[in-house]
Amino acid sequence: MKEISNQLYQSMVQDCEYCRKKQLDVIRELECCFQICTRYWAILRERVAGYEFDSTDDEIFFFKNIKPLFTSEIEYFGFVSFAELSKGKETDIRELQKFWYNESLRLEKFIKVNEDFYGYYKSGRTNYQSYIQKQYTIWFNTE
């Protein structure tokens, strides 16, 4: 699974780079990259749906390291698209600084809401059994 995932991830990154080289406007570029990442994530989800991991460690590795490679890109392009659309055509420097500062607070809020997961992830531990169980609960609800 690691090799397939790595190949899919590298292809996704290359496709996004190609999209960036098209010199589209910001919103179209973000949408292009978002769609690419969503497509590759769907491919990986299909491959994992019936896959039996060799060990619990392999399963934890997938959910802790591989899945976030894909879903974080989707989240990134989604958040940046939302921010770009939300700021509109604002040109006042102070208003833009205020806007981007408020956007940066979203990460802090996420960390606070997901404190247990964040602590587990940052610690590098791999023995968090409930982590796997929670992943199965939300696996097919993650876009």
N, CA, C and O atoms as CSV, one atom per row, in Angstrom:
chain,resi,resn,atom,element,x,y,z
A,1,MET,N,N,0.818,-1.192,0.000
A,1,MET,CA,C,0.000,0.000,0.000
A,1,MET,C,C,0.867,1.264,0.000
A,1,MET,O,O,0.505,2.275,-0.601
A,2,LYS,N,N,2.008,1.192,0.679
A,2,LYS,CA,C,2.884,2.367,0.736
A,2,LYS,C,C,3.359,2.774,-0.650
A,2,LYS,O,O,3.391,3.960,-0.979
A,3,GLU,N,N,3.730,1.784,-1.466
A,3,GLU,CA,C,4.243,2.090,-2.806
A,3,GLU,C,C,3.163,2.695,-3.696
A,3,GLU,O,O,3.402,3.684,-4.388
A,4,ILE,N,N,1.985,2.101,-3.673
A,4,ILE,CA,C,0.861,2.628,-4.465
A,4,ILE,C,C,0.522,4.034,-4.017
A,4,ILE,O,O,0.320,4.925,-4.843
A,5,SER,N,N,0.459,4.234,-2.713
A,5,SER,CA,C,0.141,5.552,-2.162
A,5,SER,C,C,1.176,6.585,-2.579
A,5,SER,O,O,0.832,7.710,-2.942
A,6,ASN,N,N,2.440,6.199,-2.525
A,6,ASN,CA,C,3.508,7.112,-2.907
A,6,ASN,C,C,3.410,7.488,-4.385
A,6,ASN,O,O,3.589,8.650,-4.750
A,7,GLN,N,N,3.125,6.501,-5.229
A,7,GLN,CA,C,2.971,6.780,-6.660
A,7,GLN,C,C,1.808,7.733,-6.914
A,7,GLN,O,O,1.921,8.679,-7.693
A,8,LEU,N,N,0.690,7.468,-6.245
A,8,LEU,CA,C,-0.474,8.345,-6.409
A,8,LEU,C,C,-0.165,9.762,-5.920
A,8,LEU,O,O,-0.546,10.743,-6.559
A,9,TYR,N,N,0.522,9.858,-4.794
A,9,TYR,CA,C,0.852,11.170,-4.255
A,9,TYR,C,C,1.776,11.935,-5.204
A,9,TYR,O,O,1.552,13.117,-5.463
A,10,GLN,N,N,2.807,11.274,-5.720
A,10,GLN,CA,C,3.727,11.932,-6.644
A,10,GLN,C,C,2.995,12.381,-7.919
A,10,GLN,O,O,3.258,13.468,-8.433
A,11,SER,N,N,2.096,11.562,-8.416
A,11,SER,CA,C,1.309,11.948,-9.600
A,11,SER,C,C,0.419,13.147,-9.289
A,11,SER,O,O,0.273,14.046,-10.117
A,12,MET,N,N,-0.171,13.161,-8.105
A,12,MET,CA,C,-1.024,14.274,-7.695
A,12,MET,C,C,-0.215,15.569,-7.648
A,12,MET,O,O,-0.667,16.602,-8.141
A,13,VAL,N,N,0.970,15.516,-7.061
A,13,VAL,CA,C,1.827,16.703,-6.961
A,13,VAL,C,C,2.218,17.188,-8.361
A,13,VAL,O,O,2.205,18.390,-8.625
A,14,GLN,N,N,2.560,16.272,-9.243
A,14,GLN,CA,C,2.925,16.647,-10.616
A,14,GLN,C,C,1.749,17.284,-11.344
A,14,GLN,O,O,1.917,18.287,-12.038
A,15,ASP,N,N,0.568,16.711,-11.190
A,15,ASP,CA,C,-0.615,17.267,-11.840
A,15,ASP,C,C,-0.929,18.668,-11.314
A,15,ASP,O,O,-1.317,19.548,-12.082
A,16,CYS,N,N,-0.762,18.875,-10.010
A,16,CYS,CA,C,-0.985,20.215,-9.439
A,16,CYS,C,C,0.051,21.200,-9.972
A,16,CYS,O,O,-0.269,22.356,-10.247
A,17,GLU,N,N,1.281,20.746,-10.115
A,17,GLU,CA,C,2.335,21.618,-10.653
A,17,GLU,C,C,2.013,22.002,-12.096
A,17,GLU,O,O,2.211,23.151,-12.491
A,18,TYR,N,N,1.525,21.062,-12.871
A,18,TYR,CA,C,1.112,21.350,-14.246
A,18,TYR,C,C,-0.010,22.390,-14.252
A,18,TYR,O,O,-0.020,23.305,-15.075
A,19,CYS,N,N,-0.941,22.235,-13.333
A,19,CYS,CA,C,-2.047,23.179,-13.215
A,19,CYS,C,C,-1.522,24.585,-12.896
A,19,CYS,O,O,-2.011,25.571,-13.446
A,20,ARG,N,N,-0.542,24.671,-12.021
A,20,ARG,CA,C,0.043,25.968,-11.649
A,20,ARG,C,C,0.752,26.628,-12.837
A,20,ARG,O,O,0.753,27.852,-12.966
A,21,LYS,N,N,1.347,25.814,-13.689
A,21,LYS,CA,C,2.083,26.349,-14.834
A,21,LYS,C,C,1.168,26.886,-15.935
A,21,LYS,O,O,1.634,27.553,-16.859
A,22,LYS,N,N,-0.105,26.604,-15.841
A,22,LYS,CA,C,-1.060,27.096,-16.839
A,22,LYS,C,C,-1.280,28.605,-16.740
A,22,LYS,O,O,-1.838,29.215,-17.652
A,23,GLN,N,N,-0.847,29.196,-15.646
A,23,GLN,CA,C,-0.995,30.624,-15.389
A,23,GLN,C,C,-2.462,31.059,-15.410
A,23,GLN,O,O,-2.828,32.046,-16.048
A,24,LEU,N,N,-3.275,30.306,-14.704
A,24,LEU,CA,C,-4.683,30.641,-14.539
A,24,LEU,C,C,-4.795,31.729,-13.483
A,24,LEU,O,O,-3.832,32.005,-12.768
A,25,ASP,N,N,-5.967,32.349,-13.383
A,25,ASP,CA,C,-6.148,33.278,-12.276
A,25,ASP,C,C,-6.178,32.467,-10.984
A,25,ASP,O,O,-6.360,31.250,-11.014
A,26,VAL,N,N,-6.000,33.139,-9.858
A,26,VAL,CA,C,-5.823,32.459,-8.571
A,26,VAL,C,C,-6.969,31.503,-8.260
A,26,VAL,O,O,-6.725,30.362,-7.868
A,27,ILE,N,N,-8.189,31.937,-8.423
A,27,ILE,CA,C,-9.348,31.105,-8.082
A,27,ILE,C,C,-9.401,29.862,-8.966
A,27,ILE,O,O,-9.657,28.765,-8.468
A,28,ARG,N,N,-9.169,30.013,-10.244
A,28,ARG,CA,C,-9.199,28.848,-11.144
A,28,ARG,C,C,-8.058,27.877,-10.852
A,28,ARG,O,O,-8.239,26.662,-10.928
A,29,GLU,N,N,-6.890,28.408,-10.522
A,29,GLU,CA,C,-5.766,27.546,-10.172
A,29,GLU,C,C,-6.074,26.744,-8.908
A,29,GLU,O,O,-5.815,25.542,-8.851
A,30,LEU,N,N,-6.622,27.406,-7.909
A,30,LEU,CA,C,-6.977,26.726,-6.670
A,30,LEU,C,C,-8.030,25.648,-6.915
A,30,LEU,O,O,-7.932,24.546,-6.376
A,31,GLU,N,N,-9.027,25.963,-7.721
A,31,GLU,CA,C,-10.082,24.995,-8.037
A,31,GLU,C,C,-9.506,23.802,-8.799
A,31,GLU,O,O,-9.881,22.658,-8.545
A,32,CYS,N,N,-8.601,24.072,-9.728
A,32,CYS,CA,C,-7.958,23.006,-10.498
A,32,CYS,C,C,-7.201,22.063,-9.560
A,32,CYS,O,O,-7.354,20.844,-9.641
A,33,CYS,N,N,-6.394,22.627,-8.680
A,33,CYS,CA,C,-5.619,21.812,-7.737
A,33,CYS,C,C,-6.534,21.067,-6.768
A,33,CYS,O,O,-6.281,19.909,-6.437
A,34,PHE,N,N,-7.583,21.724,-6.319
A,34,PHE,CA,C,-8.546,21.089,-5.414
A,34,PHE,C,C,-9.168,19.864,-6.083
A,34,PHE,O,O,-9.267,18.803,-5.467
A,35,GLN,N,N,-9.583,20.007,-7.333
A,35,GLN,CA,C,-10.203,18.896,-8.062
A,35,GLN,C,C,-9.203,17.757,-8.279
A,35,GLN,O,O,-9.560,16.585,-8.160
A,36,ILE,N,N,-7.975,18.096,-8.591
A,36,ILE,CA,C,-6.936,17.068,-8.776
A,36,ILE,C,C,-6.748,16.272,-7.488
A,36,ILE,O,O,-6.740,15.041,-7.509
A,37,CYS,N,N,-6.599,16.973,-6.378
A,37,CYS,CA,C,-6.376,16.301,-5.091
A,37,CYS,C,C,-7.575,15.447,-4.691
A,37,CYS,O,O,-7.414,14.346,-4.164
A,38,THR,N,N,-8.754,15.951,-4.940
A,38,THR,CA,C,-9.975,15.197,-4.635
A,38,THR,C,C,-10.039,13.919,-5.465
A,38,THR,O,O,-10.426,12.862,-4.964
A,39,ARG,N,N,-9.660,14.023,-6.727
A,39,ARG,CA,C,-9.672,12.844,-7.610
A,39,ARG,C,C,-8.679,11.782,-7.129
A,39,ARG,O,O,-9.023,10.602,-7.069
A,40,TYR,N,N,-7.459,12.186,-6.788
A,40,TYR,CA,C,-6.461,11.217,-6.314
A,40,TYR,C,C,-6.853,10.617,-4.965
A,40,TYR,O,O,-6.607,9.437,-4.712
A,41,TRP,N,N,-7.451,11.415,-4.114
A,41,TRP,CA,C,-7.915,10.892,-2.824
A,41,TRP,C,C,-9.001,9.840,-3.048
A,41,TRP,O,O,-9.019,8.819,-2.360
A,42,ALA,N,N,-9.897,10.073,-3.993
A,42,ALA,CA,C,-10.953,9.102,-4.296
A,42,ALA,C,C,-10.358,7.790,-4.814
A,42,ALA,O,O,-10.830,6.708,-4.468
A,43,ILE,N,N,-9.328,7.895,-5.637
A,43,ILE,CA,C,-8.659,6.692,-6.154
A,43,ILE,C,C,-8.052,5.898,-5.002
A,43,ILE,O,O,-8.213,4.680,-4.929
A,44,LEU,N,N,-7.358,6.587,-4.109
A,44,LEU,CA,C,-6.735,5.894,-2.980
A,44,LEU,C,C,-7.788,5.276,-2.065
A,44,LEU,O,O,-7.617,4.152,-1.595
A,45,ARG,N,N,-8.860,5.993,-1.814
A,45,ARG,CA,C,-9.935,5.457,-0.965
A,45,ARG,C,C,-10.501,4.171,-1.551
A,45,ARG,O,O,-10.764,3.216,-0.820
A,46,GLU,N,N,-10.687,4.145,-2.861
A,46,GLU,CA,C,-11.192,2.928,-3.519
A,46,GLU,C,C,-10.241,1.756,-3.310
A,46,GLU,O,O,-10.669,0.633,-3.045
A,47,ARG,N,N,-8.963,2.029,-3.433
A,47,ARG,CA,C,-7.968,0.958,-3.288
A,47,ARG,C,C,-7.878,0.453,-1.858
A,47,ARG,O,O,-7.607,-0.728,-1.636
A,48,VAL,N,N,-8.096,1.316,-0.898
A,48,VAL,CA,C,-7.966,0.936,0.510
A,48,VAL,C,C,-9.253,0.298,1.038
A,48,VAL,O,O,-9.217,-0.448,2.017
A,49,ALA,N,N,-10.370,0.581,0.405
A,49,ALA,CA,C,-11.670,0.128,0.919
A,49,ALA,C,C,-11.700,-1.362,1.252
A,49,ALA,O,O,-12.236,-1.736,2.295
A,50,GLY,N,N,-11.154,-2.207,0.418
A,50,GLY,CA,C,-11.182,-3.636,0.683
A,50,GLY,C,C,-9.834,-4.206,1.074
A,50,GLY,O,O,-9.656,-5.422,1.146
A,51,TYR,N,N,-8.906,-3.335,1.321
A,51,TYR,CA,C,-7.529,-3.759,1.605
A,51,TYR,C,C,-7.375,-4.205,3.054
A,51,TYR,O,O,-7.879,-3.555,3.970
A,52,GLU,N,N,-6.680,-5.311,3.253
A,52,GLU,CA,C,-6.375,-5.771,4.606
A,52,GLU,C,C,-4.910,-5.487,4.875
A,52,GLU,O,O,-4.030,-6.004,4.187
A,53,PHE,N,N,-4.659,-4.674,5.867
A,53,PHE,CA,C,-3.294,-4.325,6.229
A,53,PHE,C,C,-2.599,-5.541,6.832
A,53,PHE,O,O,-3.234,-6.381,7.471
A,54,ASP,N,N,-1.291,-5.622,6.622
A,54,ASP,CA,C,-0.499,-6.739,7.143
A,54,ASP,C,C,-0.417,-6.721,8.659
A,54,ASP,O,O,-0.312,-7.769,9.296
A,55,SER,N,N,-0.465,-5.533,9.231
A,55,SER,CA,C,-0.346,-5.422,10.690
A,55,SER,C,C,-1.042,-4.154,11.166
A,55,SER,O,O,-1.363,-3.270,10.372
A,56,THR,N,N,-1.265,-4.082,12.454
A,56,THR,CA,C,-1.843,-2.880,13.051
A,56,THR,C,C,-0.910,-1.695,12.838
A,56,THR,O,O,-1.373,-0.579,12.604
A,57,ASP,N,N,0.392,-1.923,12.917
A,57,ASP,CA,C,1.354,-0.845,12.691
A,57,ASP,C,C,1.238,-0.278,11.278
A,57,ASP,O,O,1.325,0.935,11.089
A,58,ASP,N,N,1.043,-1.149,10.283
A,58,ASP,CA,C,0.869,-0.684,8.906
A,58,ASP,C,C,-0.405,0.146,8.773
A,58,ASP,O,O,-0.434,1.161,8.076
A,59,GLU,N,N,-1.439,-0.300,9.445
A,59,GLU,CA,C,-2.713,0.411,9.408
A,59,GLU,C,C,-2.580,1.786,10.056
A,59,GLU,O,O,-3.067,2.782,9.520
A,60,ILE,N,N,-1.927,1.834,11.196
A,60,ILE,CA,C,-1.705,3.110,11.880
A,60,ILE,C,C,-0.849,4.018,11.001
A,60,ILE,O,O,-1.126,5.212,10.880
A,61,PHE,N,N,0.182,3.455,10.393
A,61,PHE,CA,C,1.037,4.247,9.508
A,61,PHE,C,C,0.212,4.863,8.389
A,61,PHE,O,O,0.381,6.040,8.070
A,62,PHE,N,N,-0.676,4.083,7.792
A,62,PHE,CA,C,-1.510,4.609,6.704
A,62,PHE,C,C,-2.345,5.791,7.180
A,62,PHE,O,O,-2.313,6.863,6.576
A,63,PHE,N,N,-3.089,5.594,8.259
A,63,PHE,CA,C,-3.994,6.648,8.712
A,63,PHE,C,C,-3.267,7.855,9.291
A,63,PHE,O,O,-3.779,8.974,9.254
A,64,LYS,N,N,-2.088,7.626,9.817
A,64,LYS,CA,C,-1.355,8.718,10.449
A,64,LYS,C,C,-0.451,9.460,9.467
A,64,LYS,O,O,-0.211,10.654,9.646
A,65,ASN,N,N,0.047,8.796,8.452
A,65,ASN,CA,C,1.033,9.410,7.561
A,65,ASN,C,C,0.586,9.554,6.114
A,65,ASN,O,O,0.837,10.585,5.489
A,66,ILE,N,N,-0.064,8.547,5.583
A,66,ILE,CA,C,-0.417,8.587,4.163
A,66,ILE,C,C,-1.716,9.347,3.925
A,66,ILE,O,O,-1.768,10.243,3.082
A,67,LYS,N,N,-2.760,8.996,4.662
A,67,LYS,CA,C,-4.044,9.685,4.486
A,67,LYS,C,C,-3.901,11.200,4.596
A,67,LYS,O,O,-4.451,11.915,3.759
A,68,PRO,N,N,-3.181,11.722,5.600
A,68,PRO,CA,C,-3.049,13.176,5.714
A,68,PRO,C,C,-2.317,13.840,4.537
A,68,PRO,O,O,-2.530,15.025,4.277
A,69,LEU,N,N,-1.463,13.099,3.826
A,69,LEU,CA,C,-0.822,13.685,2.647
A,69,LEU,C,C,-1.867,14.148,1.639
A,69,LEU,O,O,-1.725,15.201,1.019
A,70,PHE,N,N,-2.903,13.358,1.488
A,70,PHE,CA,C,-3.944,13.665,0.515
A,70,PHE,C,C,-4.986,14.632,1.084
A,70,PHE,O,O,-5.323,15.639,0.461
A,71,THR,N,N,-5.480,14.312,2.258
A,71,THR,CA,C,-6.558,15.136,2.817
A,71,THR,C,C,-6.078,16.530,3.207
A,71,THR,O,O,-6.857,17.482,3.158
A,72,SER,N,N,-4.814,16.667,3.592
A,72,SER,CA,C,-4.314,18.005,3.927
A,72,SER,C,C,-4.243,18.895,2.695
A,72,SER,O,O,-4.472,20.100,2.791
A,73,GLU,N,N,-3.932,18.322,1.547
A,73,GLU,CA,C,-3.916,19.108,0.307
A,73,GLU,C,C,-5.331,19.569,-0.051
A,73,GLU,O,O,-5.530,20.709,-0.471
A,74,ILE,N,N,-6.297,18.691,0.113
A,74,ILE,CA,C,-7.692,19.060,-0.149
A,74,ILE,C,C,-8.109,20.178,0.789
A,74,ILE,O,O,-8.709,21.165,0.363
A,75,GLU,N,N,-7.789,20.020,2.069
A,75,GLU,CA,C,-8.120,21.059,3.056
A,75,GLU,C,C,-7.427,22.373,2.702
A,75,GLU,O,O,-8.048,23.436,2.740
A,76,TYR,N,N,-6.156,22.300,2.362
A,76,TYR,CA,C,-5.397,23.508,2.028
A,76,TYR,C,C,-6.057,24.270,0.878
A,76,TYR,O,O,-6.350,25.459,1.003
A,77,PHE,N,N,-6.287,23.587,-0.232
A,77,PHE,CA,C,-6.858,24.271,-1.386
A,77,PHE,C,C,-8.279,24.762,-1.100
A,77,PHE,O,O,-8.694,25.804,-1.608
A,78,GLY,N,N,-9.019,24.013,-0.292
A,78,GLY,CA,C,-10.353,24.461,0.099
A,78,GLY,C,C,-10.309,25.712,0.959
A,78,GLY,O,O,-11.060,26.657,0.719
A,79,PHE,N,N,-9.435,25.727,1.958
A,79,PHE,CA,C,-9.313,26.897,2.837
A,79,PHE,C,C,-8.812,28.125,2.090
A,79,PHE,O,O,-9.338,29.223,2.274
A,80,VAL,N,N,-7.800,27.944,1.247
A,80,VAL,CA,C,-7.260,29.089,0.515
A,80,VAL,C,C,-8.296,29.616,-0.475
A,80,VAL,O,O,-8.425,30.827,-0.649
A,81,SER,N,N,-9.037,28.715,-1.124
A,81,SER,CA,C,-10.109,29.160,-2.029
A,81,SER,C,C,-11.151,29.964,-1.268
A,81,SER,O,O,-11.571,31.033,-1.712
A,82,PHE,N,N,-11.562,29.445,-0.122
A,82,PHE,CA,C,-12.545,30.157,0.710
A,82,PHE,C,C,-12.008,31.530,1.095
A,82,PHE,O,O,-12.730,32.525,1.021
A,83,ALA,N,N,-10.754,31.587,1.501
A,83,ALA,CA,C,-10.159,32.859,1.907
A,83,ALA,C,C,-10.100,33.837,0.739
A,83,ALA,O,O,-10.448,35.009,0.882
A,84,GLU,N,N,-9.665,33.355,-0.397
A,84,GLU,CA,C,-9.571,34.231,-1.572
A,84,GLU,C,C,-10.944,34.767,-1.974
A,84,GLU,O,O,-11.088,35.944,-2.306
A,85,LEU,N,N,-11.942,33.899,-1.941
A,85,LEU,CA,C,-13.288,34.343,-2.288
A,85,LEU,C,C,-13.871,35.272,-1.229
A,85,LEU,O,O,-14.608,36.205,-1.549
A,86,SER,N,N,-13.535,35.012,0.041
A,86,SER,CA,C,-14.076,35.802,1.144
A,86,SER,C,C,-13.482,37.201,1.217
A,86,SER,O,O,-14.176,38.148,1.586
A,87,LYS,N,N,-12.226,37.339,0.875
A,87,LYS,CA,C,-11.603,38.658,0.978
A,87,LYS,C,C,-12.068,39.586,-0.135
A,87,LYS,O,O,-11.933,40.806,-0.047
A,88,GLY,N,N,-12.614,38.986,-1.175
A,88,GLY,CA,C,-13.146,39.797,-2.264
A,88,GLY,C,C,-12.083,40.654,-2.920
A,88,GLY,O,O,-10.952,40.217,-3.131
A,89,LYS,N,N,-12.458,41.864,-3.234
A,89,LYS,CA,C,-11.545,42.767,-3.927
A,89,LYS,C,C,-10.957,43.812,-2.986
A,89,LYS,O,O,-10.580,44.907,-3.402
A,90,GLU,N,N,-10.889,43.447,-1.712
A,90,GLU,CA,C,-10.337,44.362,-0.704
A,90,GLU,C,C,-8.906,44.738,-1.064
A,90,GLU,O,O,-8.100,43.873,-1.407
A,91,THR,N,N,-8.592,46.031,-0.985
A,91,THR,CA,C,-7.238,46.495,-1.313
A,91,THR,C,C,-6.578,47.242,-0.161
A,91,THR,O,O,-5.374,47.492,-0.195
A,92,ASP,N,N,-7.351,47.599,0.854
A,92,ASP,CA,C,-6.791,48.306,1.995
A,92,ASP,C,C,-5.863,47.371,2.772
A,92,ASP,O,O,-6.285,46.307,3.225
A,93,ILE,N,N,-4.601,47.773,2.925
A,93,ILE,CA,C,-3.592,46.936,3.566
A,93,ILE,C,C,-4.007,46.522,4.975
A,93,ILE,O,O,-3.854,45.357,5.343
A,94,ARG,N,N,-4.522,47.444,5.758
A,94,ARG,CA,C,-4.903,47.117,7.139
A,94,ARG,C,C,-6.052,46.113,7.178
A,94,ARG,O,O,-6.058,45.196,7.999
A,95,GLU,N,N,-6.994,46.290,6.309
A,95,GLU,CA,C,-8.116,45.346,6.256
A,95,GLU,C,C,-7.646,43.969,5.810
A,95,GLU,O,O,-8.109,42.956,6.334
A,96,LEU,N,N,-6.737,43.923,4.854
A,96,LEU,CA,C,-6.195,42.636,4.402
A,96,LEU,C,C,-5.391,41.959,5.505
A,96,LEU,O,O,-5.491,40.746,5.688
A,97,GLN,N,N,-4.590,42.734,6.243
A,97,GLN,CA,C,-3.831,42.163,7.359
A,97,GLN,C,C,-4.777,41.604,8.410
A,97,GLN,O,O,-4.547,40.520,8.946
A,98,LYS,N,N,-5.831,42.338,8.702
A,98,LYS,CA,C,-6.825,41.882,9.675
A,98,LYS,C,C,-7.492,40.596,9.181
A,98,LYS,O,O,-7.671,39.643,9.940
A,99,PHE,N,N,-7.851,40.588,7.911
A,99,PHE,CA,C,-8.483,39.410,7.328
A,99,PHE,C,C,-7.576,38.191,7.449
A,99,PHE,O,O,-8.018,37.144,7.922
A,100,TRP,N,N,-6.302,38.308,7.027
A,100,TRP,CA,C,-5.389,37.169,7.046
A,100,TRP,C,C,-5.033,36.758,8.468
A,100,TRP,O,O,-4.812,35.576,8.731
A,101,TYR,N,N,-4.974,37.704,9.375
A,101,TYR,CA,C,-4.744,37.352,10.780
A,101,TYR,C,C,-5.899,36.486,11.281
A,101,TYR,O,O,-5.669,35.456,11.916
A,102,ASN,N,N,-7.123,36.888,11.005
A,102,ASN,CA,C,-8.293,36.110,11.433
A,102,ASN,C,C,-8.306,34.729,10.791
A,102,ASN,O,O,-8.716,33.753,11.419
A,103,GLU,N,N,-7.866,34.649,9.560
A,103,GLU,CA,C,-7.771,33.341,8.904
A,103,GLU,C,C,-6.750,32.454,9.614
A,103,GLU,O,O,-6.962,31.251,9.759
A,104,SER,N,N,-5.653,33.048,10.050
A,104,SER,CA,C,-4.612,32.259,10.723
A,104,SER,C,C,-5.098,31.689,12.051
A,104,SER,O,O,-4.558,30.694,12.533
A,105,LEU,N,N,-6.093,32.300,12.633
A,105,LEU,CA,C,-6.634,31.805,13.904
A,105,LEU,C,C,-7.411,30.503,13.735
A,105,LEU,O,O,-7.681,29.807,14.713
A,106,ARG,N,N,-7.767,30.179,12.503
A,106,ARG,CA,C,-8.518,28.950,12.251
A,106,ARG,C,C,-7.699,27.713,12.641
A,106,ARG,O,O,-8.256,26.735,13.142
A,107,LEU,N,N,-6.390,27.751,12.415
A,107,LEU,CA,C,-5.548,26.620,12.803
A,107,LEU,C,C,-5.549,26.451,14.311
A,107,LEU,O,O,-5.674,25.337,14.820
A,108,GLU,N,N,-5.411,27.549,15.017
A,108,GLU,CA,C,-5.429,27.480,16.480
A,108,GLU,C,C,-6.745,26.883,16.978
A,108,GLU,O,O,-6.758,26.090,17.919
A,109,LYS,N,N,-7.830,27.263,16.349
A,109,LYS,CA,C,-9.144,26.736,16.740
A,109,LYS,C,C,-9.208,25.232,16.470
A,109,LYS,O,O,-9.705,24.471,17.300
A,110,PHE,N,N,-8.706,24.806,15.310
A,110,PHE,CA,C,-8.696,23.384,14.974
A,110,PHE,C,C,-7.906,22.594,16.015
A,110,PHE,O,O,-8.349,21.544,16.479
A,111,ILE,N,N,-6.737,23.108,16.374
A,111,ILE,CA,C,-5.887,22.416,17.352
A,111,ILE,C,C,-6.599,22.307,18.692
A,111,ILE,O,O,-6.539,21.269,19.351
A,112,LYS,N,N,-7.261,23.361,19.086
A,112,LYS,CA,C,-7.958,23.352,20.375
A,112,LYS,C,C,-9.117,22.346,20.366
A,112,LYS,O,O,-9.300,21.602,21.329
A,113,VAL,N,N,-9.885,22.326,19.299
A,113,VAL,CA,C,-11.028,21.420,19.184
A,113,VAL,C,C,-10.573,19.966,19.104
A,113,VAL,O,O,-11.256,19.069,19.600
A,114,ASN,N,N,-9.433,19.736,18.488
A,114,ASN,CA,C,-8.912,18.385,18.274
A,114,ASN,C,C,-7.654,18.141,19.103
A,114,ASN,O,O,-6.700,17.527,18.625
A,115,GLU,N,N,-7.655,18.615,20.322
A,115,GLU,CA,C,-6.475,18.584,21.176
A,115,GLU,C,C,-5.905,17.173,21.380
A,115,GLU,O,O,-4.690,16.986,21.324
A,116,ASP,N,N,-6.766,16.188,21.613
A,116,ASP,CA,C,-6.292,14.819,21.827
A,116,ASP,C,C,-5.588,14.278,20.586
A,116,ASP,O,O,-4.489,13.729,20.671
A,117,PHE,N,N,-6.230,14.438,19.447
A,117,PHE,CA,C,-5.648,13.961,18.202
A,117,PHE,C,C,-4.345,14.702,17.899
A,117,PHE,O,O,-3.348,14.083,17.527
A,118,TYR,N,N,-4.354,15.997,18.055
A,118,TYR,CA,C,-3.170,16.800,17.760
A,118,TYR,C,C,-1.988,16.372,18.643
A,118,TYR,O,O,-0.866,16.222,18.159
A,119,GLY,N,N,-2.250,16.180,19.927
A,119,GLY,CA,C,-1.205,15.736,20.842
A,119,GLY,C,C,-0.661,14.372,20.458
A,119,GLY,O,O,0.548,14.143,20.473
A,120,TYR,N,N,-1.572,13.466,20.113
A,120,TYR,CA,C,-1.154,12.132,19.678
A,120,TYR,C,C,-0.290,12.222,18.419
A,120,TYR,O,O,0.773,11.606,18.338
A,121,TYR,N,N,-0.748,12.976,17.464
A,121,TYR,CA,C,-0.046,13.086,16.186
A,121,TYR,C,C,1.343,13.681,16.370
A,121,TYR,O,O,2.318,13.162,15.827
A,122,LYS,N,N,1.438,14.744,17.115
A,122,LYS,CA,C,2.718,15.422,17.314
A,122,LYS,C,C,3.695,14.595,18.155
A,122,LYS,O,O,4.909,14.768,18.047
A,123,SER,N,N,3.167,13.699,18.991
A,123,SER,CA,C,4.031,12.913,19.875
A,123,SER,C,C,4.813,11.837,19.127
A,123,SER,O,O,5.863,11.397,19.594
A,124,GLY,N,N,4.310,11.414,17.972
A,124,GLY,CA,C,4.973,10.354,17.219
A,124,GLY,C,C,4.599,8.955,17.673
A,124,GLY,O,O,5.125,7.973,17.150
A,125,ARG,N,N,3.694,8.852,18.646
A,125,ARG,CA,C,3.274,7.530,19.133
A,125,ARG,C,C,2.560,6.766,18.023
A,125,ARG,O,O,2.022,7.358,17.086
A,126,THR,N,N,2.565,5.449,18.145
A,126,THR,CA,C,1.851,4.616,17.170
A,126,THR,C,C,0.981,3.574,17.851
A,126,THR,O,O,0.530,2.640,17.189
A,127,ASN,N,N,0.735,3.696,19.120
A,127,ASN,CA,C,-0.034,2.676,19.839
A,127,ASN,C,C,-1.404,3.173,20.285
A,127,ASN,O,O,-1.907,2.748,21.325
A,128,TYR,N,N,-1.975,4.014,19.559
A,128,TYR,CA,C,-3.250,4.632,19.923
A,128,TYR,C,C,-4.385,3.848,19.265
A,128,TYR,O,O,-4.861,4.219,18.192
A,129,GLN,N,N,-4.814,2.769,19.906
A,129,GLN,CA,C,-5.781,1.853,19.309
A,129,GLN,C,C,-7.083,2.548,18.931
A,129,GLN,O,O,-7.653,2.267,17.877
A,130,SER,N,N,-7.553,3.443,19.775
A,130,SER,CA,C,-8.823,4.106,19.455
A,130,SER,C,C,-8.700,4.989,18.222
A,130,SER,O,O,-9.705,5.304,17.584
A,131,TYR,N,N,-7.487,5.388,17.881
A,131,TYR,CA,C,-7.280,6.193,16.683
A,131,TYR,C,C,-7.762,5.436,15.447
A,131,TYR,O,O,-8.452,6.001,14.599
A,132,ILE,N,N,-7.398,4.156,15.348
A,132,ILE,CA,C,-7.835,3.351,14.206
A,132,ILE,C,C,-9.356,3.231,14.195
A,132,ILE,O,O,-9.987,3.394,13.150
A,133,GLN,N,N,-9.936,2.950,15.340
A,133,GLN,CA,C,-11.377,2.783,15.404
A,133,GLN,C,C,-12.097,4.056,14.987
A,133,GLN,O,O,-13.101,3.993,14.277
A,134,LYS,N,N,-11.603,5.203,15.414
A,134,LYS,CA,C,-12.218,6.474,15.024
A,134,LYS,C,C,-12.064,6.712,13.536
A,134,LYS,O,O,-12.969,7.260,12.906
A,135,GLN,N,N,-10.930,6.309,12.952
A,135,GLN,CA,C,-10.709,6.505,11.531
A,135,GLN,C,C,-11.738,5.729,10.707
A,135,GLN,O,O,-12.249,6.237,9.709
A,136,TYR,N,N,-12.039,4.503,11.124
A,136,TYR,CA,C,-13.041,3.735,10.397
A,136,TYR,C,C,-14.403,4.406,10.465
A,136,TYR,O,O,-15.180,4.336,9.513
A,137,THR,N,N,-14.689,5.043,11.562
A,137,THR,CA,C,-15.970,5.726,11.709
A,137,THR,C,C,-16.096,6.883,10.730
A,137,THR,O,O,-17.172,7.114,10.179
A,138,ILE,N,N,-14.991,7.621,10.505
A,138,ILE,CA,C,-15.065,8.798,9.641
A,138,ILE,C,C,-14.467,8.576,8.252
A,138,ILE,O,O,-14.478,9.488,7.426
A,139,TRP,N,N,-13.953,7.391,7.987
A,139,TRP,CA,C,-13.230,7.107,6.749
A,139,TRP,C,C,-14.005,7.528,5.514
A,139,TRP,O,O,-13.464,8.255,4.681
A,140,PHE,N,N,-15.231,7.107,5.366
A,140,PHE,CA,C,-15.954,7.407,4.142
A,140,PHE,C,C,-16.705,8.730,4.207
A,140,PHE,O,O,-17.377,9.099,3.244
A,141,ASN,N,N,-16.609,9.444,5.305
A,141,ASN,CA,C,-17.206,10.771,5.405
A,141,ASN,C,C,-16.214,11.860,5.096
A,141,ASN,O,O,-16.606,13.024,5.018
A,142,THR,N,N,-14.941,11.540,4.913
A,142,THR,CA,C,-13.914,12.525,4.641
A,142,THR,C,C,-13.856,12.769,3.150
A,142,THR,O,O,-13.681,11.844,2.358
A,143,GLU,N,N,-14.000,13.995,2.791
A,143,GLU,CA,C,-13.959,14.367,1.363
A,143,GLU,C,C,-12.559,14.733,0.978
A,143,GLU,O,O,-12.306,15.075,-0.177
